[in-house]
Amino acid sequence: MGIPVIDLFAGPGGLGEGFSSVPNEDGSRAFEIRLSIEKDANAHETLRLRAFFRQFPKAEAPYEYYEIMRQQAWKDRKKLIAELTDIYPKEWAAAEQEAWCYELPFPQEFDRNGKKKGGYTDKEIIDRNFEIDSRIENALKGEKEFLLIGGPPCQAYSLVGRSRNQGMSNDDHRVHLYKEYLRIIARHQPAVFVMENVKGLLSAKVDGEKIFPLIKKDLSKPSSVFQEYECPDYTIYSLTTESMDTVEGQPLYKSDTDYLIRSEEYGVPQRRHRVILLGIREGVGELQAVLRKEPKKVSLESVIGKLPAIRSGLNRTFTHYDPIEKYKNGEPKRKYEILTDSDEKWVKIFSGQIDKLKKWGDVRLNGLSNGPSLFEHGTGAEFVECQNTIDGKHPLKTWFSDSKLYGVANHESRSHLTQDLMRYMYSALFLESNDSFPRLKDYEKYHEDLLPDHKNVKSGKFTDRFRVQVSDIPATTVTSHISKDGHYFIHYDPKQCRSLSVREAARIQTFPDNYLFCGSRTVQFHQVGNAVPPFLAFQIARIVKGVYINNYGEAIF
């Protein structure tokens, strides 16, 4: 039995995957996820299936799990998942007990017209908290020295969110969702907690006051907020920097940015920056080590370059403006022709676009000079048979690979508007020649038809609306927005001319290849974008394990 873990706001399980991957000397798991709470039904399905996977020792997941991964359609996967109840009743029951689809409560919220748009009454909050506390207690089975992980929803703290919500104040319930996390600390008093949030938390203000110092203060003294509980104090540590001194028992750091973890510095092929706080209960011990930076950054191409090459899909093409039918603002409506995707049609459209680029300017076509190439796997699929998808000497080779898989799941391209495909192609070709992606002014300079047809295209905002990912450095941050259109996540290979697949995004996030994302492709993208990189969580988990060993010894395992 490993160290018990309770995971709040679990998403698809990035933090949990990292912690559950840390081994003991005998190969058993040092951390045991007892309960993961997530409100999104699709992410919960992903969590539950992964919880089932973890019921078996490392490398001993059953044949049926891999059969589920190898299916081409989600409906076929769901059918096989349902059969696990009969084939492995004990393991499936444990997985259902571990992964709980439930919303942590927050106060009622109303729109300007007084219409309820979410939240719970005081009585509902009390009832839901009672149910949450009961589930946690049942999961822990009397064990007190558990670990709490997770992070509250972060829309109100995100830099983009704040630019859209300048009037953010204490009336916005999202600002205080972390207090439900804090309440669980005060009520259940874990030995250690790990709380993750967005970079914007460091600069966010509520009613003119910076929120980060207030959150740290609350987390260090949970009973100051929840006075009904007699909870010990916590010491709040940075995981990147050793403290200079202590002030009133708390570590002193040079800057709040010392709490910011830049994932690319720790072997993650992504420039993802997140605030992560480590809290240790009074009397448990001290932080023994911090994260160790890697001397060499992991490039995007090194983790996705050997995945099966697939082409973009086709869905529609813009044809004209309707002179009669109008939008609400009075502008004429855009009209599109719906396309049926096929290799032949893709070659024809792709060839025509290459000819246009030749005619318009002098962009270097390189591998496209002889026209488009078709790929063995077409637009990909929910499972693609393949081997050797990462270099044998890559530092993440063993992290990603599973010899029982014989391929990759969730590797299917989106279907795109043909005019956007032209922009994708130009972006990737521009990158090859200039070592950077083009801004909108570069599209316009090459030819005005490359400019997207948007009202704000010349406003100076979103000048990087189409961003091709650079191959020889870590990728930009994979966010949940990748589920929308993929314009910020264009593949660097102009021959493939597409946005990234779910599996490519998952590789960037460092999810192992045998981690299956459930639901439609759109919700798969959303789950991947919302997650904590498991390989980063794995490194944090090893530090947390050291805290437990130092205080409790190996006997706790």
C-alpha positions as CSV (number, residue, x, y, z in Angstrom):
1,M,0.0,0.0,0.0
2,G,1.5,3.3,-1.0
3,I,1.0,6.8,0.4
4,P,-2.7,7.6,0.1
5,V,-3.6,10.4,-2.3
6,I,-6.7,12.5,-2.7
7,D,-6.9,14.4,-6.0
8,L,-9.3,17.4,-6.3
9,F,-10.2,19.1,-9.6
10,A,-8.5,16.1,-11.2
11,G,-9.2,16.8,-14.9
12,P,-8.0,13.8,-16.9
13,G,-5.4,12.9,-14.2
14,G,-2.1,14.5,-15.1
15,L,-1.0,15.1,-11.5
16,G,-2.3,11.7,-10.4
17,E,-0.4,9.9,-13.2
18,G,2.8,11.5,-12.2
19,F,2.5,10.6,-8.5
20,S,1.3,7.0,-9.2
21,S,4.3,6.4,-11.5
22,V,6.9,6.8,-8.7
23,P,8.1,3.4,-7.6
24,N,9.3,1.9,-4.4
25,E,12.4,-0.2,-4.3
26,D,10.3,-3.4,-4.7
27,G,8.6,-1.9,-7.8
28,S,5.3,-1.2,-6.1
29,R,3.7,2.3,-6.4
30,A,5.0,4.7,-3.8
31,F,1.7,6.7,-4.0
32,E,-1.8,5.2,-4.2
33,I,-4.6,7.3,-5.6
34,R,-7.5,6.7,-3.3
35,L,-10.0,9.3,-4.7
36,S,-10.0,11.5,-7.8
37,I,-12.8,14.1,-7.9
38,E,-13.7,15.7,-11.3
39,K,-17.0,17.2,-12.5
40,D,-16.5,16.8,-16.2
41,A,-18.1,13.6,-17.4
42,N,-15.6,13.0,-20.3
43,A,-12.6,13.6,-18.1
44,H,-14.1,11.3,-15.5
45,E,-14.4,8.5,-18.0
46,T,-10.7,9.0,-18.8
47,L,-9.9,9.0,-15.0
48,R,-11.9,5.8,-14.4
49,L,-10.3,3.9,-17.2
50,R,-6.8,4.9,-16.0
51,A,-7.8,3.9,-12.5
52,F,-8.7,0.5,-13.8
53,F,-5.2,0.3,-15.5
54,R,-3.6,1.0,-12.2
55,Q,-5.3,-1.8,-10.4
56,F,-2.7,-4.1,-12.0
57,P,1.1,-4.1,-11.3
58,K,3.3,-2.1,-13.7
59,A,3.5,-3.7,-17.1
60,E,0.7,-6.2,-16.2
61,A,-2.4,-4.4,-17.5
62,P,-4.7,-7.1,-19.2
63,Y,-5.1,-7.8,-22.8
64,E,-8.6,-6.3,-22.7
65,Y,-7.3,-2.8,-21.9
66,Y,-5.1,-2.8,-25.0
67,E,-8.1,-4.1,-27.1
68,I,-10.0,-1.0,-25.9
69,M,-7.1,1.2,-27.0
70,R,-6.9,-0.4,-30.4
71,Q,-10.5,0.4,-31.4
72,Q,-11.2,2.8,-34.2
73,A,-14.4,4.3,-32.9
74,W,-15.4,5.6,-29.5
75,K,-18.7,3.6,-29.5
76,D,-16.8,0.4,-29.9
77,R,-14.5,1.4,-27.0
78,K,-17.5,2.1,-24.8
79,K,-18.9,-1.3,-25.5
80,L,-15.6,-3.0,-24.5
81,I,-15.3,-0.8,-21.4
82,A,-18.8,-1.9,-20.3
83,E,-17.7,-5.5,-20.5
84,L,-14.9,-4.9,-18.0
85,T,-17.5,-5.0,-15.2
86,D,-18.1,-8.7,-15.9
87,I,-14.5,-9.7,-16.8
88,Y,-12.7,-7.9,-13.9
89,P,-15.5,-7.1,-11.4
90,K,-13.1,-6.4,-8.5
91,E,-10.8,-4.2,-10.4
92,W,-13.5,-2.3,-12.1
93,A,-15.4,-1.7,-8.9
94,A,-12.2,-0.3,-7.3
95,A,-11.8,2.0,-10.3
96,E,-15.3,3.3,-10.0
97,Q,-14.8,3.9,-6.3
98,E,-11.5,5.8,-7.0
99,A,-12.8,8.1,-9.9
100,W,-15.8,10.1,-8.8
101,C,-17.7,12.4,-11.1
102,Y,-18.8,15.2,-8.7
103,E,-18.8,19.0,-8.6
104,L,-17.2,20.7,-5.6
105,P,-19.7,23.2,-4.3
106,F,-19.7,27.0,-4.8
107,P,-22.2,29.7,-3.9
108,Q,-25.1,30.5,-6.2
109,E,-24.4,32.9,-9.1
110,F,-26.9,35.0,-11.0
111,D,-26.7,37.0,-14.2
112,R,-27.7,40.7,-14.6
113,N,-31.3,39.7,-15.0
114,G,-31.4,37.8,-11.7
115,K,-31.4,34.4,-13.5
116,K,-29.5,31.6,-11.7
117,K,-26.6,30.5,-13.8
118,G,-24.8,28.1,-11.4
119,G,-23.9,27.4,-7.9
120,Y,-25.6,26.0,-4.8
121,T,-27.7,27.2,-1.9
122,D,-26.2,27.2,1.6
123,K,-28.0,24.0,2.4
124,E,-26.8,22.3,-0.8
125,I,-23.3,23.3,0.0
126,I,-23.5,21.8,3.5
127,D,-25.0,18.6,2.1
128,R,-22.4,18.3,-0.7
129,N,-19.5,19.0,1.7
130,F,-20.8,16.3,4.0
131,E,-20.9,13.9,1.0
132,I,-17.4,14.9,0.0
133,D,-16.0,14.5,3.5
134,S,-17.6,11.1,3.8
135,R,-16.1,9.9,0.5
136,I,-12.7,11.1,1.6
137,E,-12.9,9.4,4.9
138,N,-14.0,6.2,3.4
139,A,-11.2,6.3,0.8
140,L,-8.6,7.0,3.5
141,K,-9.8,4.2,5.8
142,G,-8.5,5.9,8.9
143,E,-5.1,6.8,7.5
144,K,-4.1,10.3,8.5
145,E,-0.8,11.0,6.8
146,F,-2.2,11.3,3.3
147,L,-1.3,13.6,0.4
148,L,-3.7,16.1,-1.1
149,I,-3.1,17.2,-4.7
150,G,-5.0,19.3,-7.3
151,G,-5.8,22.9,-8.3
152,P,-8.9,24.9,-8.3
153,P,-10.4,26.1,-11.7
154,C,-8.3,29.0,-12.8
155,Q,-10.4,31.0,-15.3
156,A,-10.5,34.1,-13.0
157,Y,-6.7,34.1,-12.6
158,S,-5.7,33.5,-16.2
159,L,-4.2,36.5,-18.0
160,V,-6.6,36.1,-20.9
161,G,-9.6,35.7,-18.6
162,R,-8.7,38.9,-16.7
163,S,-8.4,40.9,-19.9
164,R,-11.9,39.9,-20.7
165,N,-13.2,40.5,-17.1
166,Q,-11.6,43.7,-16.0
167,G,-14.2,44.1,-13.3
168,M,-13.2,40.9,-11.4
169,S,-14.0,41.3,-7.7
170,N,-14.8,39.2,-4.6
171,D,-18.3,38.7,-6.1
172,D,-16.8,36.3,-8.7
173,H,-17.0,32.9,-7.1
174,R,-14.1,31.6,-9.2
175,V,-11.8,33.8,-7.3
176,H,-12.5,31.8,-4.1
177,L,-12.9,28.3,-5.5
178,Y,-9.5,27.6,-3.9
179,K,-11.3,27.9,-0.6
180,E,-13.0,24.6,-1.2
181,Y,-9.5,23.1,-1.5
182,L,-8.6,25.0,1.6
183,R,-11.6,23.7,3.5
184,I,-10.6,20.1,2.8
185,I,-7.1,20.9,4.1
186,A,-8.6,22.4,7.3
187,R,-11.1,19.5,7.7
188,H,-8.9,16.5,6.8
189,Q,-5.4,17.9,7.5
190,P,-3.1,16.1,5.0
191,A,0.5,15.6,5.9
192,V,1.4,17.3,2.6
193,F,-0.5,19.1,-0.2
194,V,0.4,20.2,-3.7
195,M,-1.7,23.0,-5.2
196,E,-1.3,24.0,-8.9
197,N,-2.6,27.1,-10.7
198,V,-1.9,29.4,-13.6
199,K,0.9,32.0,-13.9
200,G,-1.6,34.8,-13.7
201,L,-2.2,34.0,-10.1
202,L,1.0,35.8,-9.2
203,S,-0.2,39.2,-10.6
204,A,-4.0,38.8,-10.1
205,K,-5.7,41.4,-8.0
206,V,-9.1,41.4,-6.4
207,D,-10.6,44.8,-5.5
208,G,-7.1,46.3,-6.1
209,E,-5.2,43.9,-3.7
210,K,-2.8,41.1,-4.9
211,I,-4.4,37.8,-4.3
212,F,-1.3,35.5,-4.2
213,P,0.0,36.7,-0.7
214,L,-3.6,36.2,0.6
215,I,-3.8,32.7,-0.8
216,K,-0.4,31.8,0.7
217,K,-1.5,33.2,4.1
218,D,-4.7,31.2,4.1
219,L,-3.0,28.0,3.1
220,S,-0.4,28.4,5.9
221,K,-3.2,28.9,8.5
222,P,-6.3,27.1,7.3
223,S,-8.1,27.6,10.6
224,S,-7.9,31.4,10.2
225,V,-10.5,30.9,7.4
226,F,-12.3,27.8,8.7
227,Q,-12.4,28.5,12.4
228,E,-14.7,25.5,13.1
229,Y,-11.7,23.2,12.5
230,E,-8.6,23.0,14.7
231,C,-6.1,22.6,12.0
232,P,-2.3,22.8,12.4
233,D,-0.4,25.4,10.4
234,Y,1.4,24.6,7.1
235,T,4.7,25.7,5.7
236,I,4.4,26.8,2.1
237,Y,7.4,26.0,-0.1
238,S,8.6,26.8,-3.6
239,L,9.6,23.7,-5.6
240,T,12.2,25.5,-7.7
241,T,14.3,27.5,-5.2
242,E,15.8,27.0,-1.8
243,S,14.7,29.7,0.6
244,M,17.0,32.5,1.7
245,D,15.7,32.6,5.3
246,T,12.5,32.2,7.2
247,V,10.0,34.9,8.4
248,E,7.5,33.9,11.1
249,G,8.1,30.2,10.3
250,Q,7.6,30.6,6.5
251,P,10.4,30.3,3.9
252,L,11.6,33.6,2.5
253,Y,12.2,33.8,-1.3
254,K,13.5,36.6,-3.4
255,S,10.4,36.9,-5.5
256,D,6.9,35.3,-5.9
257,T,8.2,34.1,-9.3
258,D,10.2,31.5,-7.3
259,Y,6.9,29.6,-7.0
260,L,6.6,29.5,-10.8
261,I,7.7,26.3,-12.5
262,R,8.8,26.6,-16.1
263,S,8.2,23.1,-17.4
264,E,10.7,23.2,-20.3
265,E,13.5,23.5,-17.7
266,Y,12.6,20.1,-16.3
267,G,12.5,17.8,-19.3
268,V,9.0,18.7,-20.5
269,P,8.9,19.5,-24.3
270,Q,6.6,22.5,-23.7
271,R,7.0,26.1,-22.5
272,R,4.3,25.7,-19.9
273,H,4.6,28.0,-16.8
274,R,2.5,27.2,-13.7
275,V,2.4,28.2,-10.1
276,I,2.8,25.1,-7.9
277,L,2.8,25.3,-4.1
278,L,4.0,22.6,-1.7
279,G,2.5,22.7,1.8
280,I,3.9,20.6,4.7
281,R,1.9,20.2,7.9
282,E,3.5,21.5,11.1
283,G,5.5,18.7,12.8
284,V,5.8,16.6,9.6
285,G,9.2,17.9,8.6
286,E,10.9,20.2,6.0
287,L,11.4,20.2,2.3
288,Q,14.6,18.2,1.6
289,A,15.2,19.1,-2.1
290,V,13.9,21.2,-5.0
291,L,13.4,20.3,-8.7
292,R,16.6,19.8,-10.6
293,K,16.9,21.6,-13.9
294,E,17.9,19.6,-17.0
295,P,20.9,21.0,-18.9
296,K,19.3,20.4,-22.3
297,K,15.7,21.2,-23.3
298,V,13.6,18.6,-25.0
299,S,12.5,19.7,-28.5
300,L,9.1,19.3,-30.1
301,E,10.3,17.3,-33.0
302,S,12.1,14.8,-30.8
303,V,8.7,13.7,-29.2
304,I,6.4,13.9,-32.2
305,G,8.6,13.7,-35.3
306,K,8.5,9.9,-35.5
307,L,4.8,9.6,-35.0
308,P,3.0,8.4,-38.2
309,A,2.7,11.2,-40.7
310,I,-0.9,12.1,-41.5
311,R,-2.5,14.7,-43.8
312,S,-5.1,17.3,-43.0
313,G,-8.7,16.6,-43.5
314,L,-11.2,18.6,-45.6
315,N,-14.5,19.9,-44.4
316,R,-15.5,23.0,-46.4
317,T,-14.4,25.9,-48.6
318,F,-15.5,29.5,-48.6
319,T,-17.2,30.4,-51.9
320,H,-18.8,33.9,-51.7
321,Y,-20.8,36.4,-49.7
322,D,-24.5,36.2,-50.1
323,P,-25.8,39.6,-51.4
324,I,-29.2,39.1,-49.8
325,E,-28.8,37.1,-46.6
326,K,-27.2,39.2,-43.7
327,Y,-25.8,38.6,-40.3
328,K,-27.4,40.4,-37.3
329,N,-24.9,43.3,-37.7
330,G,-26.0,43.8,-41.3
331,E,-23.0,42.4,-43.0
332,P,-23.5,39.9,-45.8
333,K,-23.3,36.2,-44.8
334,R,-20.4,34.0,-45.8
335,K,-21.3,31.0,-47.9
336,Y,-19.4,27.7,-47.9
337,E,-19.3,24.6,-50.0
338,I,-19.3,21.4,-47.9
339,L,-16.6,19.0,-49.0
340,T,-16.4,15.2,-48.9
341,D,-12.9,14.3,-47.9
342,S,-10.9,12.0,-50.1
343,D,-7.2,11.5,-51.1
344,E,-8.0,12.6,-54.6
345,K,-9.7,15.8,-53.6
346,W,-7.0,16.6,-51.0
347,V,-4.3,16.3,-53.7
348,K,-6.2,18.5,-56.1
349,I,-6.8,21.3,-53.6
350,F,-3.3,21.0,-52.1
351,S,-1.7,21.2,-55.7
352,G,-3.8,24.3,-56.5
353,Q,-2.7,26.0,-53.3
354,I,1.0,25.2,-54.1
355,D,0.5,26.8,-57.5
356,K,-1.0,29.9,-56.0
357,L,2.0,30.3,-53.6
358,K,4.4,30.0,-56.6
359,K,2.4,32.6,-58.5
360,W,2.1,35.0,-55.5
361,G,5.7,35.1,-54.3
362,D,9.1,33.5,-53.8
363,V,8.5,31.3,-50.7
364,R,10.8,28.3,-50.7
365,L,8.7,25.2,-51.4
366,N,11.5,22.7,-50.5
367,G,9.8,19.3,-50.2
368,L,6.6,20.7,-51.9
369,S,8.3,21.6,-55.1
370,N,7.1,18.4,-56.8
371,G,3.6,18.7,-55.4
372,P,1.8,17.0,-52.4
373,S,2.6,13.5,-51.1
374,L,0.0,11.1,-49.7
375,F,0.7,9.2,-46.5
376,E,0.2,5.6,-45.6
377,H,-2.2,6.4,-42.8
378,G,-4.2,9.1,-44.5
379,T,-5.8,11.4,-42.0
380,G,-4.9,9.0,-39.1
381,A,-7.4,7.3,-36.8
382,E,-8.4,6.7,-33.2
383,F,-5.7,3.9,-33.4
384,V,-2.8,3.7,-35.8
385,E,-0.7,0.6,-36.0
386,C,3.0,1.6,-36.0
387,Q,6.3,0.9,-34.2
388,N,9.4,2.9,-33.1
389,T,7.7,6.2,-32.6
390,I,10.5,7.8,-30.6
391,D,14.2,7.6,-30.8
392,G,15.7,4.7,-28.8
393,K,18.1,7.1,-26.9
394,H,15.5,9.7,-26.1
395,P,15.3,10.6,-22.4
396,L,11.5,10.0,-22.4
397,K,11.6,6.8,-24.4
398,T,10.7,4.5,-21.5
399,W,8.2,7.1,-20.2
400,F,6.2,7.1,-23.4
401,S,6.5,3.6,-24.8
402,D,4.6,0.4,-24.1
403,S,5.7,-2.7,-26.0
404,K,2.1,-4.2,-25.7
405,L,0.5,-1.3,-27.6
406,Y,1.8,-1.8,-31.2
407,G,0.7,1.7,-32.2
408,V,-0.7,5.0,-31.0
409,A,-4.2,6.0,-30.0
410,N,-6.0,9.4,-30.5
411,H,-3.9,10.2,-33.6
412,E,-6.3,11.6,-36.1
413,S,-6.1,15.0,-37.9
414,R,-8.8,17.6,-37.9
415,S,-10.8,18.6,-41.0
416,H,-10.1,22.2,-41.9
417,L,-11.4,25.0,-44.1
418,T,-9.4,24.9,-47.3
419,Q,-8.5,28.6,-46.9
420,D,-7.0,27.9,-43.5
421,L,-5.0,25.0,-45.0
422,M,-3.4,27.5,-47.3
423,R,-2.4,29.6,-44.3
424,Y,-1.1,26.5,-42.5
425,M,1.1,25.6,-45.5
426,Y,2.4,29.1,-45.8
427,S,3.2,29.3,-42.1
428,A,5.2,26.1,-42.1
429,L,7.1,27.1,-45.2
430,F,7.8,30.6,-43.7
431,L,9.1,28.9,-40.6
432,E,11.5,26.7,-42.7
433,S,13.0,29.9,-44.3
434,N,12.9,32.3,-41.4
435,D,13.2,30.2,-38.2
436,S,10.1,31.8,-36.8
437,F,6.4,31.8,-37.5
438,P,4.7,34.6,-39.5
439,R,2.5,37.3,-38.1
440,L,-0.6,38.6,-39.9
441,K,1.4,41.4,-41.5
442,D,3.6,38.7,-43.2
443,Y,0.5,37.0,-44.7
444,E,-0.7,40.3,-46.0
445,K,2.7,41.2,-47.4
446,Y,2.8,37.9,-49.3
447,H,-0.7,38.1,-50.6
448,E,-3.9,39.7,-49.3
449,D,-5.8,36.4,-49.9
450,L,-3.8,34.8,-47.1
451,L,-5.3,37.2,-44.5
452,P,-8.2,35.6,-42.6
453,D,-11.6,37.1,-43.2
454,H,-12.2,38.4,-39.7
455,K,-13.5,41.8,-38.6
456,N,-10.6,42.5,-36.3
457,V,-7.8,41.2,-38.6
458,K,-6.2,44.6,-38.9
459,S,-6.9,45.8,-35.3
460,G,-3.4,44.9,-34.1
461,K,-4.8,42.2,-31.8
462,F,-4.1,38.5,-32.2
463,T,-1.2,39.1,-34.7
464,D,-0.1,35.5,-34.0
465,R,-3.5,34.1,-34.8
466,F,-1.9,31.3,-36.9
467,R,1.1,29.9,-35.0
468,V,3.2,27.1,-36.5
469,Q,5.1,25.2,-33.8
470,V,8.9,25.4,-34.0
471,S,10.4,21.9,-34.3
472,D,13.8,22.3,-32.6
473,I,12.6,23.9,-29.3
474,P,9.9,23.0,-26.8
475,A,6.3,23.7,-27.9
476,T,4.3,26.6,-26.7
477,T,1.8,25.9,-23.9
478,V,-0.9,23.4,-24.8
479,T,-4.2,24.9,-23.5
480,S,-7.8,23.9,-23.6
481,H,-8.2,26.3,-26.5
482,I,-6.6,23.7,-28.7
483,S,-10.1,22.1,-28.7
484,K,-11.5,25.1,-30.7
485,D,-9.6,25.4,-34.0
486,G,-6.0,24.4,-33.8
487,H,-4.7,27.7,-35.3
488,Y,-2.1,28.1,-32.5
489,F,-0.9,24.5,-32.9
490,I,0.1,24.1,-36.6
491,H,2.4,21.2,-37.4
492,Y,5.8,22.3,-38.5
493,D,5.8,19.9,-41.5
494,P,4.2,21.7,-44.5
495,K,3.6,18.4,-46.3
496,Q,1.2,17.3,-43.5
497,C,-0.4,20.8,-43.5
498,R,-2.5,20.5,-40.4
499,S,-2.9,21.2,-36.7
500,L,-1.6,18.8,-34.1
501,S,-3.4,15.6,-33.3
502,V,-4.6,14.7,-29.8
503,R,-1.7,12.2,-29.4
504,E,0.8,14.8,-30.5
505,A,-0.6,17.2,-27.9
506,A,-0.5,14.4,-25.3
507,R,3.2,13.7,-26.1
508,I,3.9,17.4,-25.6
509,Q,2.1,17.2,-22.2
510,T,4.1,14.0,-21.5
511,F,1.2,11.6,-21.2
512,P,2.4,8.0,-21.8
513,D,1.2,6.4,-25.0
514,N,-0.9,3.9,-23.2
515,Y,-3.0,6.7,-21.6
516,L,-6.3,6.8,-23.4
517,F,-8.4,9.9,-23.6
518,C,-12.1,9.2,-23.8
519,G,-14.9,10.9,-25.7
520,S,-15.0,12.8,-28.9
521,R,-11.8,14.4,-30.4
522,T,-12.9,17.8,-29.2
523,V,-13.3,16.8,-25.6
524,Q,-10.0,14.8,-25.8
525,F,-8.2,18.0,-26.8
526,H,-9.9,19.8,-23.9
527,Q,-8.8,17.2,-21.4
528,V,-5.2,17.3,-22.7
529,G,-5.0,21.1,-22.6
530,N,-6.3,21.3,-19.0
531,A,-3.8,18.8,-17.5
532,V,-0.6,19.0,-15.6
533,P,2.2,17.4,-17.5
534,P,2.6,13.9,-15.8
535,F,6.4,13.9,-16.2
536,L,6.6,17.1,-14.2
537,A,4.2,15.7,-11.6
538,F,6.5,12.6,-11.4
539,Q,9.5,14.8,-10.5
540,I,7.5,16.7,-7.9
541,A,6.2,13.3,-6.5
542,R,9.8,12.1,-6.0
543,I,10.5,15.2,-3.9
544,V,7.3,14.6,-1.9
545,K,8.3,11.0,-1.4
546,G,11.5,12.3,0.2
547,V,9.5,14.4,2.7
548,Y,7.6,11.2,3.8
549,I,10.7,9.0,4.0
550,N,12.5,11.7,6.1
551,N,9.7,11.9,8.6
552,Y,8.1,8.4,8.6
553,G,10.8,6.1,7.2
554,E,10.2,3.4,4.6
555,A,7.7,1.7,6.9
556,I,4.9,3.9,5.6
557,F,5.2,1.9,2.3
